[in-house]
């Protein structure tokens, strides 16, 4: 008989853009994804901040405006409810590649944002961060603030990497949701979990052949349908 997710002691959930798809947000690399537009992908590299600072910040401000208009999905809420019901002593960490803040909006607490949060903006001059209101793009130190996200060409934050490595070393259950699970960093995460002989579960709209080599269990379909009955 398959063990329930709640029977595990150290649970790590990796989430990607597919989790927020039903909320109305675009994915990144799938059909119609943001990075299939070469101009947008180019403007998302850190080098573009040097020669097109305002244009880059304006583009990400438009992405931010889309994010603040949506609500957590059924799957986001099911994951948050599951976390809230875990027994004392259980460890539960969400490693999210998403920058939309929907896990926190759904009520999740232990969220490690691998790529930052587009609701948060940062001054390149002094490091000041804020969560600006709707309206014009924020300014600080007489310059347009940048999104507090990891752009192409930038490294993950030190604390983020420390948290990520710690929980992956300890996990006995690793679950990927809304990510193909076959390209880095997701592929490297699941390989780390495999070193612990952790149960490795993938939930994604599409499941590619390579995923079957990395995961011990795969579920193909919509996360809003598949997540709630598994996270009980």
TORKOL-4160 file (C-alpha; in steps of 0.2 Angstrom, whole numbers, padded with zeros to 4 digits, m for minus):
232
<pt num="1" X="0000" Y="0000" Z="0000"/>
<pt num="2" X="0007" Y="0017" Z="m0005"/>
<pt num="3" X="0011" Y="0028" Z="0010"/>
<pt num="4" X="0002" Y="0045" Z="0012"/>
<pt num="5" X="0012" Y="0060" Z="0010"/>
<pt num="6" X="0008" Y="0065" Z="0028"/>
<pt num="7" X="0018" Y="0049" Z="0034"/>
<pt num="8" X="0035" Y="0057" Z="0029"/>
<pt num="9" X="0046" Y="0067" Z="0041"/>
<pt num="10" X="0055" Y="0078" Z="0029"/>
<pt num="11" X="0045" Y="0084" Z="0014"/>
<pt num="12" X="0052" Y="0095" Z="0000"/>
<pt num="13" X="0040" Y="0102" Z="m0013"/>
<pt num="14" X="0047" Y="0110" Z="m0029"/>
<pt num="15" X="0035" Y="0121" Z="m0038"/>
<pt num="16" X="0036" Y="0128" Z="m0056"/>
<pt num="17" X="0026" Y="0139" Z="m0067"/>
<pt num="18" X="0014" Y="0126" Z="m0071"/>
<pt num="19" X="0006" Y="0127" Z="m0054"/>
<pt num="20" X="0001" Y="0145" Z="m0057"/>
<pt num="21" X="m0005" Y="0142" Z="m0075"/>
<pt num="22" X="m0024" Y="0140" Z="m0070"/>
<pt num="23" X="m0023" Y="0156" Z="m0060"/>
<pt num="24" X="m0020" Y="0165" Z="m0077"/>
<pt num="25" X="m0001" Y="0167" Z="m0077"/>
<pt num="26" X="0009" Y="0163" Z="m0092"/>
<pt num="27" X="0022" Y="0149" Z="m0090"/>
<pt num="28" X="0040" Y="0152" Z="m0096"/>
<pt num="29" X="0046" Y="0140" Z="m0109"/>
<pt num="30" X="0030" Y="0131" Z="m0114"/>
<pt num="31" X="0019" Y="0136" Z="m0129"/>
<pt num="32" X="0016" Y="0154" Z="m0127"/>
<pt num="33" X="0028" Y="0156" Z="m0113"/>
<pt num="34" X="0036" Y="0172" Z="m0108"/>
<pt num="35" X="0054" Y="0166" Z="m0113"/>
<pt num="36" X="0048" Y="0160" Z="m0131"/>
<pt num="37" X="0048" Y="0179" Z="m0135"/>
<pt num="38" X="0067" Y="0182" Z="m0139"/>
<pt num="39" X="0066" Y="0200" Z="m0135"/>
<pt num="40" X="0058" Y="0197" Z="m0117"/>
<pt num="41" X="0071" Y="0183" Z="m0114"/>
<pt num="42" X="0085" Y="0195" Z="m0119"/>
<pt num="43" X="0078" Y="0209" Z="m0108"/>
<pt num="44" X="0078" Y="0197" Z="m0093"/>
<pt num="45" X="0097" Y="0195" Z="m0093"/>
<pt num="46" X="0106" Y="0205" Z="m0080"/>
<pt num="47" X="0117" Y="0213" Z="m0093"/>
<pt num="48" X="0101" Y="0222" Z="m0100"/>
<pt num="49" X="0100" Y="0232" Z="m0084"/>
<pt num="50" X="0116" Y="0241" Z="m0088"/>
<pt num="51" X="0111" Y="0248" Z="m0105"/>
<pt num="52" X="0091" Y="0247" Z="m0104"/>
<pt num="53" X="0088" Y="0249" Z="m0086"/>
<pt num="54" X="0071" Y="0258" Z="m0088"/>
<pt num="55" X="0065" Y="0247" Z="m0101"/>
<pt num="56" X="0069" Y="0231" Z="m0091"/>
<pt num="57" X="0061" Y="0238" Z="m0076"/>
<pt num="58" X="0045" Y="0243" Z="m0086"/>
<pt num="59" X="0044" Y="0226" Z="m0093"/>
<pt num="60" X="0045" Y="0218" Z="m0076"/>
<pt num="61" X="0033" Y="0230" Z="m0069"/>
<pt num="62" X="0020" Y="0224" Z="m0082"/>
<pt num="63" X="0023" Y="0206" Z="m0076"/>
<pt num="64" X="0020" Y="0212" Z="m0058"/>
<pt num="65" X="0004" Y="0220" Z="m0063"/>
<pt num="66" X="m0002" Y="0203" Z="m0070"/>
<pt num="67" X="0003" Y="0194" Z="m0054"/>
<pt num="68" X="m0006" Y="0206" Z="m0041"/>
<pt num="69" X="m0022" Y="0203" Z="m0050"/>
<pt num="70" X="m0023" Y="0184" Z="m0048"/>
<pt num="71" X="m0027" Y="0173" Z="m0033"/>
<pt num="72" X="m0020" Y="0156" Z="m0027"/>
<pt num="73" X="m0026" Y="0141" Z="m0037"/>
<pt num="74" X="m0035" Y="0126" Z="m0029"/>
<pt num="75" X="m0018" Y="0117" Z="m0029"/>
<pt num="76" X="m0009" Y="0131" Z="m0020"/>
<pt num="77" X="m0023" Y="0131" Z="m0006"/>
<pt num="78" X="m0022" Y="0112" Z="m0005"/>
<pt num="79" X="m0003" Y="0112" Z="m0002"/>
<pt num="80" X="m0005" Y="0126" Z="0011"/>
<pt num="81" X="m0019" Y="0116" Z="0020"/>
<pt num="82" X="m0008" Y="0101" Z="0020"/>
<pt num="83" X="0006" Y="0110" Z="0028"/>
<pt num="84" X="m0005" Y="0116" Z="0042"/>
<pt num="85" X="m0011" Y="0099" Z="0046"/>
<pt num="86" X="0006" Y="0091" Z="0048"/>
<pt num="87" X="0011" Y="0084" Z="0065"/>
<pt num="88" X="0024" Y="0092" Z="0076"/>
<pt num="89" X="0041" Y="0087" Z="0071"/>
<pt num="90" X="0037" Y="0086" Z="0053"/>
<pt num="91" X="0048" Y="0097" Z="0041"/>
<pt num="92" X="0039" Y="0104" Z="0026"/>
<pt num="93" X="0048" Y="0116" Z="0014"/>
<pt num="94" X="0042" Y="0123" Z="m0003"/>
<pt num="95" X="0056" Y="0127" Z="m0015"/>
<pt num="96" X="0047" Y="0138" Z="m0028"/>
<pt num="97" X="0054" Y="0144" Z="m0045"/>
<pt num="98" X="0039" Y="0155" Z="m0046"/>
<pt num="99" X="0040" Y="0174" Z="m0042"/>
<pt num="100" X="0021" Y="0177" Z="m0039"/>
<pt num="101" X="0020" Y="0175" Z="m0020"/>
<pt num="102" X="0004" Y="0164" Z="m0022"/>
<pt num="103" X="0010" Y="0151" Z="m0010"/>
<pt num="104" X="0011" Y="0164" Z="0004"/>
<pt num="105" X="m0006" Y="0171" Z="m0002"/>
<pt num="106" X="m0013" Y="0154" Z="0000"/>
<pt num="107" X="m0007" Y="0152" Z="0018"/>
<pt num="108" X="0009" Y="0143" Z="0016"/>
<pt num="109" X="0023" Y="0147" Z="0028"/>
<pt num="110" X="0039" Y="0138" Z="0025"/>
<pt num="111" X="0042" Y="0145" Z="0007"/>
<pt num="112" X="0060" Y="0147" Z="m0001"/>
<pt num="113" X="0059" Y="0158" Z="m0016"/>
<pt num="114" X="0073" Y="0152" Z="m0027"/>
<pt num="115" X="0071" Y="0166" Z="m0039"/>
<pt num="116" X="0064" Y="0180" Z="m0028"/>
<pt num="117" X="0047" Y="0189" Z="m0028"/>
<pt num="118" X="0041" Y="0200" Z="m0041"/>
<pt num="119" X="0030" Y="0209" Z="m0028"/>
<pt num="120" X="0046" Y="0215" Z="m0020"/>
<pt num="121" X="0057" Y="0228" Z="m0028"/>
<pt num="122" X="0075" Y="0233" Z="m0024"/>
<pt num="123" X="0086" Y="0249" Z="m0026"/>
<pt num="124" X="0102" Y="0244" Z="m0035"/>
<pt num="125" X="0111" Y="0259" Z="m0026"/>
<pt num="126" X="0108" Y="0256" Z="m0008"/>
<pt num="127" X="0099" Y="0239" Z="m0007"/>
<pt num="128" X="0083" Y="0245" Z="0000"/>
<pt num="129" X="0068" Y="0234" Z="m0004"/>
<pt num="130" X="0050" Y="0237" Z="m0003"/>
<pt num="131" X="0033" Y="0230" Z="m0009"/>
<pt num="132" X="0026" Y="0245" Z="m0019"/>
<pt num="133" X="0008" Y="0249" Z="m0021"/>
<pt num="134" X="m0001" Y="0249" Z="m0038"/>
<pt num="135" X="0003" Y="0264" Z="m0049"/>
<pt num="136" X="0019" Y="0271" Z="m0056"/>
<pt num="137" X="0035" Y="0260" Z="m0056"/>
<pt num="138" X="0044" Y="0264" Z="m0039"/>
<pt num="139" X="0059" Y="0275" Z="m0038"/>
<pt num="140" X="0073" Y="0276" Z="m0025"/>
<pt num="141" X="0090" Y="0285" Z="m0025"/>
<pt num="142" X="0084" Y="0295" Z="m0040"/>
<pt num="143" X="0083" Y="0279" Z="m0050"/>
<pt num="144" X="0070" Y="0266" Z="m0056"/>
<pt num="145" X="0070" Y="0252" Z="m0043"/>
<pt num="146" X="0073" Y="0235" Z="m0051"/>
<pt num="147" X="0063" Y="0219" Z="m0047"/>
<pt num="148" X="0069" Y="0209" Z="m0033"/>
<pt num="149" X="0071" Y="0193" Z="m0043"/>
<pt num="150" X="0085" Y="0183" Z="m0050"/>
<pt num="151" X="0088" Y="0188" Z="m0068"/>
<pt num="152" X="0097" Y="0177" Z="m0081"/>
<pt num="153" X="0116" Y="0178" Z="m0077"/>
<pt num="154" X="0113" Y="0181" Z="m0058"/>
<pt num="155" X="0116" Y="0168" Z="m0044"/>
<pt num="156" X="0104" Y="0162" Z="m0031"/>
<pt num="157" X="0106" Y="0171" Z="m0014"/>
<pt num="158" X="0117" Y="0164" Z="m0001"/>
<pt num="159" X="0103" Y="0160" Z="0011"/>
<pt num="160" X="0093" Y="0153" Z="m0003"/>
<pt num="161" X="0106" Y="0141" Z="m0008"/>
<pt num="162" X="0110" Y="0136" Z="0011"/>
<pt num="163" X="0091" Y="0132" Z="0014"/>
<pt num="164" X="0090" Y="0123" Z="m0003"/>
<pt num="165" X="0105" Y="0112" Z="0001"/>
<pt num="166" X="0100" Y="0108" Z="0019"/>
<pt num="167" X="0082" Y="0102" Z="0015"/>
<pt num="168" X="0087" Y="0092" Z="0000"/>
<pt num="169" X="0100" Y="0083" Z="0011"/>
<pt num="170" X="0087" Y="0078" Z="0024"/>
<pt num="171" X="0072" Y="0075" Z="0013"/>
<pt num="172" X="0063" Y="0058" Z="0013"/>
<pt num="173" X="0049" Y="0064" Z="0001"/>
<pt num="174" X="0052" Y="0075" Z="m0014"/>
<pt num="175" X="0038" Y="0081" Z="m0025"/>
<pt num="176" X="0039" Y="0092" Z="m0041"/>
<pt num="177" X="0024" Y="0101" Z="m0046"/>
<pt num="178" X="0021" Y="0111" Z="m0062"/>
<pt num="179" X="0039" Y="0108" Z="m0068"/>
<pt num="180" X="0045" Y="0096" Z="m0081"/>
<pt num="181" X="0057" Y="0090" Z="m0068"/>
<pt num="182" X="0070" Y="0086" Z="m0082"/>
<pt num="183" X="0080" Y="0102" Z="m0083"/>
<pt num="184" X="0091" Y="0110" Z="m0071"/>
<pt num="185" X="0089" Y="0116" Z="m0057"/>
<pt num="186" X="0074" Y="0104" Z="m0055"/>
<pt num="187" X="0084" Y="0089" Z="m0062"/>
<pt num="188" X="0098" Y="0092" Z="m0050"/>
<pt num="189" X="0086" Y="0094" Z="m0035"/>
<pt num="190" X="0078" Y="0077" Z="m0038"/>
<pt num="191" X="0095" Y="0069" Z="m0040"/>
<pt num="192" X="0100" Y="0075" Z="m0023"/>
<pt num="193" X="0084" Y="0068" Z="m0016"/>
<pt num="194" X="0088" Y="0052" Z="m0024"/>
<pt num="195" X="0105" Y="0051" Z="m0015"/>
<pt num="196" X="0094" Y="0050" Z="0001"/>
<pt num="197" X="0083" Y="0036" Z="m0007"/>
<pt num="198" X="0069" Y="0048" Z="m0005"/>
<pt num="199" X="0052" Y="0044" Z="m0013"/>
<pt num="200" X="0051" Y="0056" Z="m0028"/>
<pt num="201" X="0035" Y="0061" Z="m0036"/>
<pt num="202" X="0032" Y="0072" Z="m0051"/>
<pt num="203" X="0015" Y="0080" Z="m0054"/>
<pt num="204" X="0014" Y="0090" Z="m0071"/>
<pt num="205" X="0003" Y="0093" Z="m0086"/>
<pt num="206" X="0015" Y="0083" Z="m0097"/>
<pt num="207" X="0027" Y="0070" Z="m0091"/>
<pt num="208" X="0042" Y="0067" Z="m0102"/>
<pt num="209" X="0052" Y="0050" Z="m0104"/>
<pt num="210" X="0067" Y="0057" Z="m0095"/>
<pt num="211" X="0056" Y="0061" Z="m0080"/>
<pt num="212" X="0053" Y="0042" Z="m0077"/>
<pt num="213" X="0072" Y="0040" Z="m0075"/>
<pt num="214" X="0073" Y="0053" Z="m0061"/>
<pt num="215" X="0056" Y="0050" Z="m0052"/>
<pt num="216" X="0049" Y="0035" Z="m0043"/>
<pt num="217" X="0031" Y="0040" Z="m0047"/>
<pt num="218" X="0024" Y="0052" Z="m0060"/>
<pt num="219" X="0006" Y="0059" Z="m0062"/>
<pt num="220" X="0002" Y="0068" Z="m0079"/>
<pt num="221" X="m0012" Y="0081" Z="m0078"/>
<pt num="222" X="m0019" Y="0097" Z="m0071"/>
<pt num="223" X="m0011" Y="0101" Z="m0054"/>
<pt num="224" X="m0028" Y="0108" Z="m0048"/>
<pt num="225" X="m0036" Y="0090" Z="m0051"/>
<pt num="226" X="m0021" Y="0080" Z="m0045"/>
<pt num="227" X="m0014" Y="0089" Z="m0030"/>
<pt num="228" X="m0029" Y="0090" Z="m0018"/>
<pt num="229" X="m0032" Y="0071" Z="m0017"/>
<pt num="230" X="m0013" Y="0068" Z="m0014"/>
<pt num="231" X="m0011" Y="0081" Z="m0002"/>
<pt num="232" X="m0022" Y="0075" Z="0012"/>
